[in-house]
Amino acid sequence: MKGYSVRFWRLVLMFLVCTLVFLPGGATTGVTADKGKRPDASAWVEANYEKHEYRVSMRDGAKLHTAVYTPRDASRTYPFLMFRTPYTCSPYGEEKYPKHLRPGKPMWEEGFIMVFQDVRGRFMSEGDFVNMTPHIDEKKDDHDVDESSDTYDTIDWLLANVANHNGRVGQWGISYPGFYTAAGMIDSHPALKASSPQAPIADWFFDDFHHHGAFFLPHTVGFFKSFGVARPELTKEWPDRLKYGTPDGYQFYMDLGPLSNVNEKYYHEEIAFWNESIKHPNHDEFWKRRDLLPHLNNVTSAVLTVGGWFDAEDLYGPLQIYRQVEKRNPDATNMIVMGPWSHGGWSRGKGDHLGNVHFDGNWSEDYQTNVELPFFKHYLKGEGEHGLPEAMMFETGVNQWRRFDEWPPSDATAGTIHFQAGGSLSFEEALSRRAYDQFVSDPEKPVPFTEEVAIGMTRAYMTDDQRFAGRRPDVLVYQTEVLEEDVTLAGPIVANLWVSTTGTSADWIVKVIDVLPSDTEDNEYTRDGMRMGGYQMMVRSEVIRGRFRNSYEHPEAFVPNEPTNVRLPLQDVLHTFQKGHRMMVQIQSTWFPLVDRNPQRYVDNIFMASEGDFQKSTHRVFCTGPHATTLEVQILPVELVPESEEAPAANGEGDSD
C-alpha cells in the first residue's frame, strides 16, 4: 500500500503476536465475552454484571453516591476496581446500565467488581465540593477530610459490605478523575494494591488552566460555565453549557475583550471558583494548597501513570506525578507510560493518528490489552507477569516504543542548540552578524494557535502544521540545515531566552518543530487542503507569562529595552528528527485564543485589565555573546532498537475526563 513501509508491517505482525500472547481467555474469567458488535454495551453489562447503588458514609458523616457492578458469576472472588469522578457516575438507577465501558471492555471481560463514585459535593454525593481538594497531611479529627481520606473510607466500606471480593482494590481515572486517583493513593489503604492516574491534573498553575502563569482562555471559560455552577442540592443533571453563538473562537474571544468582561457577559457573578481564582493571579497560597505534588507520600500501591505526548490539557501532570512518586517513595513500584495520544486518547479512538500525523499502529487497543489489563491482573489477582519496564515511552518521529529503566534515560547527554540572528539554528555555536531579531507584537492582531475555525482548544493543535504561523511577521523562525543523521531528544527541554521589549509586560511562546522533507507523501489521514511535503509538525510547545521569569509568587515588570533572561521549561519529549528533516524553533508572544492576550503594559492583575492597558510592543530575541538564546536538550545516542521492543509487551486503557 502507498506510504506504508516494510517496517510498518513488521510492527503490525508483532502487535498481533503480543495480542495472542496476552489476550485473556473469556472462559477463565467468569464473565462471558461478547464477540459481536452492539450499538451500546448496556445489554452486555446487564447480562454479566449485577448493579447496586449505595450511600457510602465518610468519617465526617457525608454520604457519597456509589454504584457497584458485581460479576454475576459468584463461583469465584474478584478484586475491586474503583473510579472516583466529579463528572457524574451516571446512569443513575439500579435498573440502568452504562452504554459505554469504562475503563474498556478487556477489563470488564476479565472480571472485576467495578465501583463508580461521585466525589464529595458533586451530583448525587453529599458534602461541599472543593476544586483540587487541598490535601491535609496531619488529620487531627474526623472533620479533617480530603480525597485521600474519602478513598480510604470508601475502601473500608466496600470491604465490609460487598460480597465475593478477594480483599484487593485498584483505582484509575483520567484527567480530573486522574487527580482523584493520585490523591487517593497518598497514605494508601492496606487493601489498595494498584493505582493508575491517567492524564492526572497535578497543579492548576502549571497545567490544564495555567501554563507557567499564562491563562488558557477557551479551555477554562467554556469549562467553568458548566462545571463551576453551584449545586445547592443533589442532582443527576449537568448545568447548561456556554452558548457561543458562533463556531469562530478567535472572533468570539476578540469580541469578549479583556478578561474583566467574562463576568459581565457570561458568568454574571455565578461561578464562585472563577470569582475566587481571579483574585489570585500569582502563585500564592490559594494555588499552592491545590498543588498535589508535595503530598505524594506513603504510597504503597503499585503505580502506573499514563499520559499522552500530545495531551493539550494535562502533559505536566503525569510527568511530574511520576517524578514525585519516585522521589518520595523510593520503595514503591512506580511506572510510567507515555504514548502518541491526545488527552485520554488511549481510551477513545485507535491512537493511530492525531490530526494529519500518523503513528503506524492501533496503539490504544494495544495499550488496553497489553498494558493496562496485565498491570491490574498482576497486582489485583496475582495472575501473570505484567511485563512492563519502569518507563515505556513512544518515540515519535519514528513511531516505535522504547523501554527504559528510568526516565529521563540515564544515557541521554546534555546538548545545546544555538540561535543565530537571521533564522539559523545549530548544534554548533556560531557568530551572528547581528545581535538580535525583532518583531512587533500587537494584542489587537494576535497570532492564532491553529488554522482551524474552532470554538475551543483543539485536540490536534499539538501536532498541527505550523507553516501558517511561521509566515507571519510577528513570529520568529529558526531552523537547522537538513540533518545528516538522526537526532533523538529524550527528556526535558528548556528554552533559555534572552529577550527585551519596548513595553513592560510580555508572554513568550516557544515551539519545537520537525520539518518534514518536501517530497514527503500524504498519508491516509491528511486532511483536504493539507499536504505533508514540508509539513512543520509541532513536537513540543509552551508559554510563560514573562512577569514570572524570576518568581511565580512575586511578578516583575520588564524594564523597557533591557536584555532580560527568561527560562521556559517545555516539558519532556521522546522524538527523533530523522535524517533529511530539519529542526525548527518558532518564537512568538501571542497564541490566541489558546492563551489570553497580555496587555504588554504591566498591570498587577491581568484579569482586571482594561481596554486602555493593551498596547503594541516591539520584542527582541538576542543571539550573541552573554545574551545568546539557546535551547537546552537531552540527546539519546543513536542505536538500533531490537525488534522485540518495537511494540509494547504489556497493556492498559482508560476513560475520558
Order of alpha helices (4+ residues) and beta strands (2+ residues): alpha-alpha-beta-beta-beta-alpha-beta-alpha-beta-alpha-beta-beta-beta-alpha-alpha-alpha-alpha-beta-alpha-beta-beta-beta-alpha-alpha-beta-beta-beta-beta-beta-alpha-beta-beta-beta-beta-beta-beta-beta-beta-beta-beta
